[in-house]
Amino acid sequence: MEYRVHARRIDAHGSLAVAKEAEVTLDTDLAGRRDAMNPVELLLAALAACMLKGIERVTPMLSFQIGGAEVALEAIRQDAPPKLTLIRYEITVDSAETDQRLDLLHRNILKYGTISNTLSGAVPMEGTLTRKV
């Protein structure tokens, strides 16, 4: 598969990325902006989307019953050289499945995720999958 995104600078305060018929405003302002995601936030959003899409892909194969899912992520960044040194995540699912089945879901989300596999090869990732209380 191939993926394509086109991005262009709008002005000193932001840029626009386009893929298919979707547009995302990018925070490329040196001062930052509250109404758009910066590059690290976009990376984390891509990872969250990958994990949520993995849930959608895996649950029918495992006959897994789920009422909902959420992903919370954070990244630790060093300044010199600028790079991420750790990504933490917490996947929360609304499900009555057993703990063993939750563990199976977690392993499958990570095993079959394009973004999670790519990032885990470059940045340490740690996290959990827990049941919504």
SVG drawing of the C-alpha trace seen along z (x, -y; Angstrom):
<svg xmlns="http://www.w3.org/2000/svg" viewBox="-21 -35 43 50">
<polyline fill="none" stroke="black" stroke-width="0.4" points="0.0,0.0 1.0,-3.6 -0.1,-6.7 -0.1,-10.3 -0.4,-13.6 0.2,-17.0 1.0,-19.9 1.5,-23.5 2.3,-26.6 -0.6,-29.0 1.2,-31.8 3.6,-32.2 0.9,-30.9 -0.1,-27.6 -0.1,-25.1 -2.6,-22.7 -2.3,-19.0 -4.6,-17.2 -5.2,-13.5 -8.1,-12.2 -10.9,-14.6 -9.7,-15.3 -7.9,-18.5 -6.0,-19.0 -4.7,-22.4 -1.2,-22.2 0.4,-24.2 3.6,-25.4 3.7,-28.7 6.9,-29.2 4.8,-30.6 2.3,-27.7 -1.4,-27.8 -4.3,-26.3 -6.5,-25.4 -4.2,-23.0 -2.0,-20.1 1.8,-20.5 4.0,-17.8 4.4,-15.7 0.7,-15.8 -0.1,-14.7 2.3,-11.8 0.6,-10.8 -2.8,-11.2 -1.6,-8.9 -0.6,-6.3 -4.0,-6.6 -5.8,-6.2 -3.7,-3.2 -4.5,-1.6 -8.3,-2.4 -8.3,-1.0 -6.5,2.1 -9.3,2.6 -11.8,2.4 -9.8,4.9 -9.1,7.4 -12.4,7.5 -14.4,9.3 -11.6,11.9 -11.5,12.6 -15.3,12.4 -14.4,9.8 -17.3,7.8 -16.6,4.1 -18.7,1.1 -16.1,-1.6 -12.5,-2.4 -10.2,-5.3 -6.5,-5.9 -4.4,-8.4 -0.8,-9.1 2.1,-11.2 5.6,-11.7 8.8,-12.7 11.1,-14.9 14.8,-15.7 16.2,-19.0 19.6,-18.1 19.3,-16.6 15.6,-17.1 13.8,-13.8 11.3,-11.7 12.8,-9.4 9.6,-7.7 6.0,-7.3 3.5,-6.2 0.0,-5.0 -3.1,-3.8 -5.8,-2.0 -9.1,-1.8 -11.9,0.5 -15.5,0.8 -15.7,4.6 -16.7,7.5 -14.2,9.8 -11.7,11.7 -8.3,10.3 -6.7,13.0 -8.8,11.8 -7.9,8.2 -4.3,9.2 -4.8,11.0 -6.5,7.8 -3.6,5.7 -1.0,7.9 -2.9,8.0 -3.3,4.2 0.4,3.8 1.3,6.7 -0.7,5.6 -0.4,1.8 1.5,0.2 2.2,-3.0 2.8,-1.2 5.3,1.2 7.1,-1.7 7.3,-3.9 8.3,-1.1 11.3,-0.5 12.5,-4.1 11.2,-5.1 10.6,-3.1 6.9,-2.6 5.3,-1.5 1.7,-1.2 -1.3,0.8 -4.7,1.9 -7.2,1.7 -10.9,2.2 -13.1,-0.9 -14.3,-1.1"/>
</svg>
